[in-house]
């Protein structure tokens, strides 16, 4: 399995634990005002990162490129900033709203980079097309 897939799976597990902790905190306290942060930690952190890891595991040639590593760091940075800043904003600290907004755009940049990777053709695909055309 490519190292990038391992990075994504390990990071995803961290966000799963974070999401569970936030869910437990809400359940124990009976206060559910941070549901959005809980959902973002689970969906952007756990689910999406695990899907990215699975994609790169199935497409190891795409995992080896520099763009894939940049995409990991951009996306992960965005989620690492977004989850706690959204939590703090929803806890009644409106000063964190600009950080939530900025991190949302960082996450979007990471998703756009992933789209570029998915739609890009690998050298193997290009060679196979050339061979088929001959």
Buried (B, 14 or more C-beta within 10 A) or exposed (E): EBEBBBBBBEBBBBBBEBBBEBBEBBEEEEEEEBEEBBBBBBBBBBBBBBEBBBBBBEBBEBBBBEEBBBBBEBBBBBBBBBBBBBBBBBEEEEEBEEBBEBBBEBBEBBBEBBEEBEEEEBEEEEEEEEEEEE
